[in-house]
């Protein structure tokens, strides 16, 4: 009798755990969501820098002909500014909540705190500190592993960075084209 009860409780425990396929998909959903949130946060942070501010880049050495290889670029899209933004952007993952699609059970991540203090609709989002911790961890891993790609994409104004970076360049999102552009 004890063996049957132990077997039943073990089966019940395993039925509560996600299958390996579900666990892999949840991991992919969190990485995709973190990438898309990172892109959104980087684009917003870049937009907050005065577009008139410029920075000189290049070599300050004087060439044999007396010229210098210095050029001016917008501060917002300079490599130094982008690297600085990437160091803090993942802290903002705590401003996101999780939403589950009722049809395909895929997870997506939406901003739950507005940037300007306005009220936001939280009816579709689940707030969970474990989810935001996972999102932050995934964001930090993406920022570290794909630093060169991030700098490359953000140093120039590019359309559809979420899809280009998160799907095509890094393969973090296999379903990104099915996610509406207002979501992450």
MDTraj code that builds the backbone (N, CA, C; nanometers):
import mdtraj as md
import numpy as np

residues = "UNK UNK UNK UNK UNK UNK UNK UNK UNK UNK UNK UNK UNK UNK UNK UNK UNK UNK UNK UNK UNK UNK UNK UNK UNK UNK UNK UNK UNK UNK UNK UNK UNK UNK UNK UNK UNK UNK UNK UNK UNK UNK UNK UNK UNK UNK UNK UNK UNK UNK UNK UNK UNK UNK UNK UNK UNK UNK UNK UNK UNK UNK UNK UNK UNK UNK UNK UNK UNK UNK UNK UNK UNK UNK UNK UNK UNK UNK UNK UNK UNK UNK UNK UNK UNK UNK UNK UNK UNK UNK UNK UNK UNK UNK UNK UNK UNK UNK UNK UNK UNK UNK UNK UNK UNK UNK UNK UNK UNK UNK UNK UNK UNK UNK UNK UNK UNK UNK UNK UNK UNK UNK UNK UNK UNK UNK UNK UNK UNK UNK UNK UNK UNK UNK UNK UNK UNK UNK UNK UNK UNK UNK UNK UNK UNK UNK UNK UNK UNK UNK UNK UNK UNK UNK UNK UNK UNK UNK UNK UNK UNK UNK UNK UNK UNK UNK UNK UNK UNK UNK UNK UNK UNK UNK UNK UNK UNK UNK UNK UNK UNK UNK UNK UNK".split()
xyz = np.array([
    [0.0812, -0.1190, 0.0000],
    [0.0000, 0.0000, 0.0000],
    [0.0865, 0.1266, 0.0000],
    [0.1946, 0.1251, 0.0800],
    [0.2834, 0.2403, 0.0844],
    [0.3491, 0.2633, -0.0509],
    [0.3839, 0.1533, -0.1195],
    [0.4464, 0.1664, -0.2511],
    [0.3514, 0.2313, -0.3510],
    [0.2237, 0.1958, -0.3442],
    [0.1237, 0.2534, -0.4349],
    [0.1064, 0.4025, -0.4067],
    [0.1046, 0.4397, -0.2794],
    [0.0907, 0.5808, -0.2432],
    [0.2134, 0.6596, -0.2869],
    [0.3320, 0.5984, -0.2702],
    [0.4552, 0.6634, -0.3124],
    [0.4577, 0.6794, -0.4642],
    [0.4154, 0.5759, -0.5361],
    [0.4093, 0.5821, -0.6815],
    [0.3104, 0.6885, -0.7272],
    [0.1950, 0.6951, -0.6618],
    [0.0938, 0.7951, -0.6963],
    [0.1450, 0.9363, -0.6700],
    [0.2118, 0.9578, -0.5565],
    [0.2629, 1.0918, -0.5269],
    [0.3762, 1.1299, -0.6214],
    [0.4587, 1.0333, -0.6608],
    [0.5657, 1.0596, -0.7572],
    [0.5072, 1.0959, -0.8928],
    [0.4053, 1.0210, -0.9359],
    [0.3392, 1.0510, -1.0641],
    [0.2756, 1.1891, -1.0607],
    [0.2143, 1.2235, -0.9482],
    [0.1519, 1.3544, -0.9338],
    [0.2567, 1.4645, -0.9406],
    [0.3712, 1.4438, -0.8747],
    [0.4784, 1.5416, -0.8776],
    [0.5289, 1.5618, -1.0206],
    [0.5525, 1.4528, -1.0933],
    [0.6016, 1.4644, -1.2300],
    [0.4988, 1.5232, -1.3244],
    [0.3711, 1.5057, -1.2933],
    [0.2685, 1.5651, -1.3801],
    [0.2650, 1.7167, -1.3649],
    [0.3135, 1.7673, -1.2517],
    [0.3176, 1.9117, -1.2303],
    [0.4388, 1.9764, -1.2968],
    [0.5433, 1.8988, -1.3219],
    [0.6632, 1.9526, -1.3860],
    [0.6408, 1.9614, -1.5362],
    [0.7001, 2.0607, -1.5991],
    [0.6858, 2.0712, -1.7441],
    [0.7604, 1.9566, -1.8132],
    [0.7085, 1.9154, -1.9271],
    [0.7775, 1.8133, -2.0057],
    [0.9070, 1.8734, -2.0580],
    [1.0015, 1.7899, -2.1018],
    [1.1263, 1.8461, -2.1578],
    [1.0995, 1.9410, -2.2744],
    [1.0004, 1.9116, -2.3556],
    [0.9667, 1.9994, -2.4678],
    [0.9119, 2.1319, -2.4161],
    [0.8219, 2.1245, -2.3160],
    [0.7679, 2.2478, -2.2581],
    [0.8769, 2.3292, -2.1914],
    [0.9669, 2.2636, -2.1196],
    [1.0752, 2.3350, -2.0519],
    [1.1667, 2.4028, -2.1529],
    [1.1970, 2.3337, -2.2636],
    [1.2807, 2.3942, -2.3676],
    [1.2104, 2.5137, -2.4296],
    [1.0797, 2.5007, -2.4536],
    [1.0054, 2.6117, -2.5128],
    [0.9977, 2.7291, -2.4157],
    [0.9808, 2.7018, -2.2856],
    [0.9789, 2.8100, -2.1875],
    [1.1132, 2.8809, -2.1838],
    [1.2224, 2.8046, -2.1938],
    [1.3554, 2.8653, -2.1974],
    [1.3728, 2.9512, -2.3209],
    [1.3214, 2.9018, -2.4331],
    [1.3304, 2.9803, -2.5563],
    [1.2432, 3.1046, -2.5459],
    [1.1240, 3.0912, -2.4880],
    [1.0358, 3.2066, -2.4713],
    [1.1028, 3.3144, -2.3865],
    [1.1696, 3.2747, -2.2784],
    [1.2323, 3.3734, -2.1897],
    [1.3501, 3.4396, -2.2608],
    [1.4302, 3.3638, -2.3375],
    [1.5426, 3.4235, -2.4102],
    [1.4926, 3.5177, -2.5188],
    [1.3887, 3.4760, -2.5890],
    [1.3310, 3.5615, -2.6932],
    [1.2734, 3.6881, -2.6298],
    [1.1984, 3.6724, -2.5214],
    [1.1396, 3.7874, -2.4535],
    [1.2450, 3.8817, -2.4001],
    [1.3535, 3.8262, -2.3472],
    [1.4623, 3.9101, -2.2959],
    [1.5288, 3.9869, -2.4092],
    [1.5491, 3.9219, -2.5225],
    [1.6107, 3.9899, -2.6371],
    [1.5222, 4.1039, -2.6849],
    [1.3935, 4.0769, -2.6990],
    [1.3017, 4.1781, -2.7490],
    [1.2881, 4.2933, -2.6482],
    [1.2878, 4.2617, -2.5187],
    [1.2810, 4.3667, -2.4167],
    [1.4096, 4.4482, -2.4153],
    [1.5234, 4.3821, -2.4306],
    [1.6518, 4.4513, -2.4345],
    [1.6546, 4.5495, -2.5515],
    [1.6079, 4.5061, -2.6677],
    [1.6039, 4.5947, -2.7851],
    [1.5129, 4.7137, -2.7580],
    [1.3964, 4.6873, -2.7015],
    [1.3023, 4.7959, -2.6722],
    [1.3624, 4.8959, -2.5745],
    [1.4266, 4.8472, -2.4708],
    [1.4865, 4.9354, -2.3706],
    [1.6051, 5.0134, -2.4282],
    [1.6846, 4.9489, -2.5120],
    [1.7975, 5.0196, -2.5756],
    [1.7453, 5.1294, -2.6681],
    [1.6439, 5.0982, -2.7490],
    [1.5885, 5.1991, -2.8393],
    [1.5329, 5.3173, -2.7611],
    [1.4656, 5.2899, -2.6498],
    [1.4097, 5.3984, -2.5686],
    [1.5235, 5.4829, -2.5085],
    [1.6262, 5.4164, -2.4539],
    [1.7373, 5.4897, -2.3919],
    [1.8095, 5.5759, -2.4953],
    [1.8274, 5.5251, -2.6149],
    [1.8916, 5.6021, -2.7219],
    [1.8072, 5.7239, -2.7561],
    [1.6763, 5.7059, -2.7573],
    [1.5874, 5.8177, -2.7920],
    [1.5888, 5.9282, -2.6871],
    [1.6363, 5.8993, -2.5666],
    [1.6382, 5.9978, -2.4592],
    [1.7610, 6.0886, -2.4633],
    [1.8582, 6.0554, -2.5468],
    [1.9797, 6.1366, -2.5590],
    [1.9546, 6.2453, -2.6633],
    [1.9944, 6.3659, -2.6317],
    [1.9785, 6.4789, -2.7236],
    [2.0460, 6.4467, -2.8571],
    [1.9699, 6.4440, -2.9671],
    [2.0280, 6.4076, -3.0968],
    [2.1309, 6.5077, -3.1484],
    [2.1347, 6.6263, -3.0894],
    [2.2337, 6.7266, -3.1327],
    [2.3700, 6.7039, -3.0691],
    [2.3760, 6.6251, -2.9624],
    [2.5042, 6.5999, -2.8956],
    [2.5882, 6.5066, -2.9821],
    [2.7110, 6.5492, -3.0068],
    [2.8036, 6.4733, -3.0901],
    [2.9276, 6.4384, -3.0083],
    [2.9996, 6.3383, -3.0543],
    [3.1243, 6.2981, -2.9894],
    [3.2258, 6.2690, -3.0997],
    [3.3498, 6.3029, -3.0731],
    [3.4551, 6.2769, -3.1712],
    [3.5098, 6.1366, -3.1489],
    [3.5234, 6.0630, -3.2593],
    [3.5802, 5.9290, -3.2513],
    [3.6929, 5.9168, -3.3527],
    [3.7672, 5.8122, -3.3383],
    [3.8778, 5.7893, -3.4305],
    [4.0094, 5.8132, -3.3600],
    [4.1134, 5.8265, -3.4371],
    [4.2470, 5.8438, -3.3841],
    [4.2795, 5.9925, -3.3715],
    [4.3412, 6.0284, -3.2618],
    [4.3818, 6.1668, -3.2432],
    [4.5279, 6.1876, -3.2843],
    [4.5864, 6.0839, -3.3435],
    [4.7226, 6.0970, -3.3951],
    [4.7208, 6.1820, -3.5224],
    [4.8295, 6.2485, -3.5430],
    [4.8428, 6.3294, -3.6652],
    [4.9092, 6.2432, -3.7719],
    [4.8433, 6.2315, -3.8850],
    [4.8955, 6.1545, -3.9984],
    [5.0160, 6.2269, -4.0590],
    [5.0985, 6.1571, -4.1386],
    [5.2157, 6.2199, -4.2021],
    [5.1797, 6.3415, -4.2860],
    [5.0581, 6.3450, -4.3398],
    [5.0190, 6.4613, -4.4215],
    [4.9629, 6.5757, -4.3369],
    [4.9627, 6.5590, -4.2030],
    [4.9157, 6.6652, -4.1143],
    [4.7686, 6.6567, -4.0788],
    [4.6959, 6.5605, -4.1345],
    [4.5526, 6.5459, -4.1046],
    [4.5325, 6.4484, -3.9888],
    [4.4105, 6.4465, -3.9379],
    [4.3730, 6.3528, -3.8323],
    [4.2559, 6.2685, -3.8805],
    [4.2472, 6.1461, -3.8297],
    [4.1366, 6.0558, -3.8634],
    [4.0297, 6.0645, -3.7555],
    [3.9757, 6.1823, -3.7391],
    [3.8734, 6.2051, -3.6376],
    [3.7432, 6.2364, -3.7088],
    [3.6339, 6.1791, -3.6574],
    [3.5030, 6.2117, -3.7131],
    [3.4050, 6.2298, -3.5989],
    [3.2982, 6.3009, -3.6254],
    [3.1949, 6.3231, -3.5250],
    [3.0782, 6.2296, -3.5518],
    [3.0303, 6.1678, -3.4445],
    [2.9130, 6.0811, -3.4529],
    [2.8158, 6.1235, -3.3437],
    [2.6881, 6.0947, -3.3605],
    [2.5924, 6.1273, -3.2545],
    [2.6274, 6.0523, -3.1259],
    [2.6265, 6.1211, -3.0148],
    [2.6581, 6.0606, -2.8855],
    [2.5695, 5.9406, -2.8580],
    [2.4393, 5.9524, -2.8881],
    [2.3443, 5.8462, -2.8562],
    [2.3833, 5.7128, -2.9184],
    [2.4429, 5.7165, -3.0377],
    [2.4764, 5.5927, -3.1092],
    [2.6259, 5.5647, -3.1117],
    [2.7003, 5.6322, -3.0253],
    [2.8443, 5.6064, -3.0176],
    [2.8675, 5.4746, -2.9434],
    [2.9762, 5.4087, -2.9762],
    [3.0061, 5.2792, -2.9149],
    [3.0164, 5.2914, -2.7623],
    [3.0812, 5.3971, -2.7152],
    [3.0948, 5.4160, -2.5704],
    [2.9599, 5.4297, -2.5010],
    [2.8699, 5.5081, -2.5590],
    [2.7380, 5.5257, -2.4998],
    [2.6598, 5.3947, -2.5035],
    [2.6677, 5.3227, -2.6142],
    [2.5947, 5.1968, -2.6262],
    [2.6449, 5.0938, -2.5248],
    [2.7757, 5.0859, -2.5076],
    [2.8316, 4.9930, -2.4092],
    [2.7882, 5.0305, -2.2679],
    [2.7836, 5.1593, -2.2404],
    [2.7385, 5.2065, -2.1094],
    [2.5911, 5.1712, -2.0863],
    [2.5086, 5.1896, -2.1893],
    [2.3663, 5.1549, -2.1780],
    [2.3479, 5.0056, -2.1541],
    [2.4278, 4.9242, -2.2224],
    [2.4148, 4.7783, -2.2078],
    [2.4480, 4.7305, -2.0671],
    [2.5267, 4.8074, -1.9939],
    [2.5611, 4.7686, -1.8575],
    [2.4432, 4.7829, -1.7621],
    [2.3483, 4.8705, -1.7949],
    [2.2370, 4.8953, -1.7029],
    [2.1006, 4.8544, -1.7572],
    [2.0921, 4.8233, -1.8853],
    [1.9617, 4.7998, -1.9481],
    [1.8888, 4.6789, -1.8878],
    [1.9598, 4.5786, -1.8456],
    [1.8948, 4.4582, -1.7939],
    [1.8300, 4.4797, -1.6574],
    [1.8692, 4.5877, -1.5885],
    [1.8041, 4.6208, -1.4616],
    [1.6552, 4.6507, -1.4830],
    [1.6199, 4.6947, -1.6026],
    [1.4814, 4.7321, -1.6315],
    [1.3908, 4.6122, -1.6574],
    [1.4446, 4.4913, -1.6523],
    [1.3619, 4.3723, -1.6751],
    [1.2604, 4.3536, -1.5625],
    [1.2860, 4.4180, -1.4484],
    [1.1883, 4.4105, -1.3397],
    [1.0612, 4.4896, -1.3717],
    [1.0634, 4.5668, -1.4792],
    [0.9465, 4.6429, -1.5226],
    [0.8575, 4.5632, -1.6175],
    [0.8859, 4.4333, -1.6328],
    [0.8125, 4.3493, -1.7269],
    [0.7352, 4.2397, -1.6541],
    [0.6238, 4.2028, -1.7141],
    [0.5427, 4.0924, -1.6652],
    [0.5260, 3.9908, -1.7761],
    [0.4771, 3.8761, -1.7386],
    [0.4623, 3.7656, -1.8332],
    [0.3166, 3.7527, -1.8765],
    [0.2998, 3.7251, -2.0041],
    [0.1663, 3.7007, -2.0587],
    [0.1711, 3.5681, -2.1333],
    [0.0681, 3.4855, -2.1139],
    [0.0608, 3.3563, -2.1809],
    [-0.0477, 3.3609, -2.2869],
    [-0.0114, 3.3225, -2.4079],
    [-0.1074, 3.3155, -2.5180],
    [-0.1976, 3.1952, -2.4942],
    [-0.3288, 3.2176, -2.4902],
    [-0.4234, 3.1106, -2.4620],
    [-0.4276, 3.0055, -2.5725],
    [-0.3959, 3.0435, -2.6950],
    [-0.4041, 2.9499, -2.8072],
    [-0.2850, 2.8548, -2.8112],
    [-0.1633, 2.9098, -2.8103],
    [-0.0457, 2.8238, -2.8261],
    [0.0364, 2.8076, -2.6984],
    [-0.0076, 2.8678, -2.5894],
    [0.0579, 2.8577, -2.4588],
    [0.1993, 2.9148, -2.4587],
    [0.2333, 3.0006, -2.5557],
    [0.3642, 3.0653, -2.5598],
    [0.3632, 3.1847, -2.4655],
    [0.4778, 3.2114, -2.4082],
    [0.4939, 3.3238, -2.3162],
    [0.5487, 3.4433, -2.3928],
    [0.5006, 3.5610, -2.3570],
    [0.5580, 3.6848, -2.4061],
    [0.5702, 3.7776, -2.2863],
    [0.6459, 3.8836, -2.3033],
    [0.6769, 3.9707, -2.1898],
    [0.6420, 4.1128, -2.2267],
    [0.5650, 4.1756, -2.1388],
    [0.5164, 4.3104, -2.1650],
    [0.5586, 4.4028, -2.0519],
    [0.5782, 4.5260, -2.0860],
    [0.6156, 4.6280, -1.9876],
    [0.4958, 4.6517, -1.8969],
    [0.5165, 4.6415, -1.7659],
    [0.4076, 4.6609, -1.6706],
    [0.4184, 4.7938, -1.5978],
    [0.5329, 4.8600, -1.6108],
    [0.5519, 4.9924, -1.5510],
    [0.5755, 5.0908, -1.6638],
    [0.4954, 5.1948, -1.6669],
    [0.5151, 5.2935, -1.7742],
    [0.6383, 5.3776, -1.7438],
    [0.6947, 5.4311, -1.8461],
    [0.8144, 5.5138, -1.8302],
    [0.7801, 5.6552, -1.7846],
    [0.6566, 5.6976, -1.8065],
    [0.6183, 5.8346, -1.7734],
    [0.5235, 5.8444, -1.6545],
    [0.5020, 5.7354, -1.5827],
    [0.4201, 5.7399, -1.4629],
    [0.2719, 5.7185, -1.4865],
    [0.2308, 5.6994, -1.6124],
    [0.0890, 5.6744, -1.6400],
    [0.0511, 5.5334, -1.5956],
    [-0.0776, 5.5141, -1.5702],
    [-0.1271, 5.3822, -1.5325],
    [-0.1172, 5.2875, -1.6516],
    [-0.0889, 5.1612, -1.6227],
    [-0.0814, 5.0610, -1.7285],
    [-0.1823, 4.9510, -1.7015],
    [-0.2249, 4.8831, -1.8074],
    [-0.3206, 4.7740, -1.7968],
    [-0.2452, 4.6467, -1.7596],
    [-0.2713, 4.5965, -1.6396],
    [-0.2030, 4.4771, -1.5907],
    [-0.2912, 4.3532, -1.5987],
    [-0.4066, 4.3632, -1.6619],
    [-0.5017, 4.2527, -1.6607],
    [-0.4496, 4.1288, -1.7327],
    [-0.3632, 4.1450, -1.8318],
    [-0.3141, 4.0303, -1.9063],
    [-0.1776, 3.9820, -1.8597],
    [-0.1187, 4.0492, -1.7633],
    [0.0175, 4.0157, -1.7215],
    [0.0189, 3.9458, -1.5866],
    [0.1108, 3.8528, -1.5730],
    [0.1357, 3.7854, -1.4465],
    [0.2646, 3.8434, -1.3903],
    [0.2603, 3.8851, -1.2658],
    [0.3782, 3.9424, -1.2010],
    [0.4404, 3.8363, -1.1121],
    [0.5661, 3.8040, -1.1376],
    [0.6337, 3.6988, -1.0629],
    [0.7814, 3.7336, -1.0554],
    [0.8354, 3.7398, -0.9363],
    [0.9760, 3.7782, -0.9197],
    [1.0697, 3.6744, -0.9813],
    [1.0280, 3.5467, -0.9854],
    [1.1124, 3.4443, -1.0487],
    [1.1211, 3.4680, -1.1991],
    [1.0106, 3.5116, -1.2584],
    [1.0098, 3.5391, -1.4025],
    [1.0992, 3.6588, -1.4327],
    [1.0857, 3.7664, -1.3549],
    [1.1692, 3.8838, -1.3817],
    [1.3169, 3.8536, -1.3563],
    [1.3463, 3.7688, -1.2585],
    [1.4856, 3.7291, -1.2352],
    [1.5381, 3.6488, -1.3542],
    [1.4571, 3.5585, -1.4074],
    [1.4973, 3.4808, -1.5253],
    [1.5148, 3.5709, -1.6468],
    [1.4246, 3.6672, -1.6613],
    [1.4322, 3.7614, -1.7727],
    [1.5599, 3.8452, -1.7624],
    [1.5919, 3.8906, -1.6421],
    [1.7135, 3.9700, -1.6212],
    [1.8382, 3.8864, -1.6488],
    [1.8400, 3.7638, -1.6023],
    [1.9544, 3.6757, -1.6247],
    [1.9737, 3.6507, -1.7747],
    [1.8637, 3.6232, -1.8445],
    [1.8711, 3.5996, -1.9898],
    [1.9181, 3.7258, -2.0614],
    [1.8694, 3.8417, -2.0192],
    [1.9096, 3.9688, -2.0785],
    [2.0595, 3.9907, -2.0620],
    [2.1114, 3.9658, -1.9425],
    [2.2542, 3.9850, -1.9173],
    [2.3380, 3.8903, -2.0033],
    [2.2918, 3.7666, -2.0190],
    [2.3637, 3.6701, -2.1022],
    [2.3644, 3.7152, -2.2486],
    [2.2514, 3.7642, -2.2960],
    [2.2413, 3.8121, -2.4346],
    [2.3316, 3.9335, -2.4555],
    [2.3282, 4.0273, -2.3614],
    [2.4111, 4.1477, -2.3732],
    [2.5591, 4.1116, -2.3767],
    [2.5982, 4.0092, -2.3009],
    [2.7383, 3.9679, -2.2983],
    [2.7759, 3.8890, -2.4239],
    [2.6921, 3.7937, -2.4606],
    [2.7249, 3.7064, -2.5743],
    [2.7121, 3.7762, -2.7096],
    [2.6234, 3.8740, -2.7195],
    [2.5958, 3.9381, -2.8476],
    [2.6289, 4.0876, -2.8461],
    [2.7279, 4.1239, -2.7654],
    [2.7664, 4.2643, -2.7514],
    [2.8011, 4.3274, -2.8865],
    [2.8783, 4.2571, -2.9676],
    [2.9193, 4.3126, -3.0972],
    [2.7994, 4.3367, -3.1883],
    [2.7062, 4.2410, -3.1917],
    [2.5871, 4.2568, -3.2749],
    [2.5015, 4.3724, -3.2270],
    [2.4882, 4.3862, -3.0944],
    [2.4090, 4.4957, -3.0384],
    [2.4689, 4.6307, -3.0764],
    [2.5992, 4.6441, -3.0618],
    [2.6650, 4.7697, -3.0991],
    [2.6480, 4.7948, -3.2487],
    [2.6647, 4.6898, -3.3279],
    [2.6498, 4.7038, -3.4733],
    [2.5100, 4.7541, -3.5101],
    [2.4058, 4.6936, -3.4528],
    [2.2698, 4.7322, -3.4871],
    [2.2341, 4.8709, -3.4357],
    [2.2748, 4.9030, -3.3137],
    [2.2328, 5.0299, -3.2541],
    [2.3218, 5.1474, -3.2928],
    [2.4384, 5.1226, -3.3500],
    [2.5223, 5.2344, -3.3915],
    [2.4647, 5.3035, -3.5145],
    [2.3725, 5.2392, -3.5811],
    [2.3027, 5.2968, -3.6967],
    [2.1534, 5.2837, -3.6711],
    [2.0772, 5.3773, -3.7225],
    [1.9322, 5.3640, -3.7122],
    [1.8891, 5.2525, -3.8054],
    [1.8239, 5.1520, -3.7498],
    [1.7842, 5.0353, -3.8259],
    [1.6368, 5.0062, -3.7991],
    [1.5651, 4.9653, -3.9018],
    [1.4243, 4.9271, -3.8875],
    [1.4155, 4.7833, -3.8360],
    [1.3119, 4.7527, -3.7606],
    [1.2824, 4.6165, -3.7133],
    [1.4011, 4.5484, -3.6463],
    [1.4657, 4.6158, -3.5552],
    [1.5815, 4.5577, -3.4875],
    [1.5414, 4.4314, -3.4118],
    [1.4226, 4.4315, -3.3529],
    [1.3786, 4.3132, -3.2777],
    [1.3825, 4.1890, -3.3641],
    [1.3222, 4.1957, -3.4817],
    [1.3191, 4.0790, -3.5691],
    [1.4561, 4.0489, -3.6273],
    [1.5268, 4.1518, -3.6707],
    [1.6582, 4.1299, -3.7333],
    [1.7586, 4.0732, -3.6345],
    [1.7621, 4.1258, -3.5137],
    [1.8601, 4.0818, -3.4156],
    [1.8149, 3.9540, -3.3445],
    [1.6918, 3.9532, -3.2952],
    [1.6470, 3.8428, -3.2113],
    [1.6115, 3.7169, -3.2893],
    [1.5744, 3.7310, -3.4151],
    [1.5384, 3.6138, -3.4955],
    [1.6465, 3.5771, -3.5952],
    [1.6767, 3.6698, -3.6822],
    [1.7638, 3.6365, -3.7946],
    [1.9098, 3.6253, -3.7548],
    [1.9601, 3.7176, -3.6741],
    [2.1031, 3.7182, -3.6418],
    [2.1374, 3.6188, -3.5313],
    [2.0546, 3.6113, -3.4266],
    [2.0894, 3.5309, -3.3103],
    [2.0076, 3.4038, -3.2947],
    [1.8988, 3.3891, -3.3678],
    [1.8092, 3.2726, -3.3559],
    [1.7518, 3.2555, -3.2152],
    [1.7395, 3.3630, -3.1397],
    [1.6806, 3.3537, -3.0062],
    [1.5288, 3.3411, -3.0131],
    [1.4696, 3.3879, -3.1215],
    [1.3249, 3.3821, -3.1385],
    [1.2929, 3.3044, -3.2655],
    [1.2312, 3.1884, -3.2492],
    [1.1905, 3.1144, -3.3679],
    [1.0537, 3.1578, -3.4152],
    [0.9835, 3.2299, -3.3304],
    [0.8450, 3.2680, -3.3612],
    [0.8262, 3.4187, -3.3611],
    [0.9333, 3.4947, -3.3727],
    [0.9247, 3.6400, -3.3585],
    [0.8337, 3.7048, -3.4608],
    [0.8287, 3.6483, -3.5797],
    [0.7457, 3.7115, -3.6821],
    [0.5981, 3.6924, -3.6538],
    [0.5649, 3.6020, -3.5597],
    [0.4250, 3.5794, -3.5237],
    [0.3826, 3.6673, -3.4060],
    [0.4773, 3.7390, -3.3478],
    [0.4472, 3.8250, -3.2325],
    [0.4166, 3.9647, -3.2857],
    [0.3024, 4.0226, -3.2493],
    [0.2739, 4.1592, -3.2942],
    [0.3829, 4.2544, -3.2486],
    [0.4083, 4.3590, -3.3277],
    [0.5189, 4.4508, -3.2987],
    [0.5008, 4.5320, -3.1729],
    [0.3807, 4.5403, -3.1157],
    [0.3639, 4.6164, -2.9925],
    [0.3956, 4.5330, -2.8703],
    [0.4207, 4.4026, -2.8907],
    [0.4579, 4.3150, -2.7805],
    [0.6079, 4.2923, -2.7830],
    [0.6573, 4.2317, -2.6777],
    [0.7980, 4.1925, -2.6722],
    [0.8061, 4.0439, -2.6699],
])
top = md.Topology()
chain = top.add_chain()
for i, resn in enumerate(residues, 1):
    res = top.add_residue(resn, chain, resSeq=i)
    for name in ("N", "CA", "C"):
        top.add_atom(name, md.element.get_by_symbol(name[0]), res)
traj = md.Trajectory(xyz[None], top)
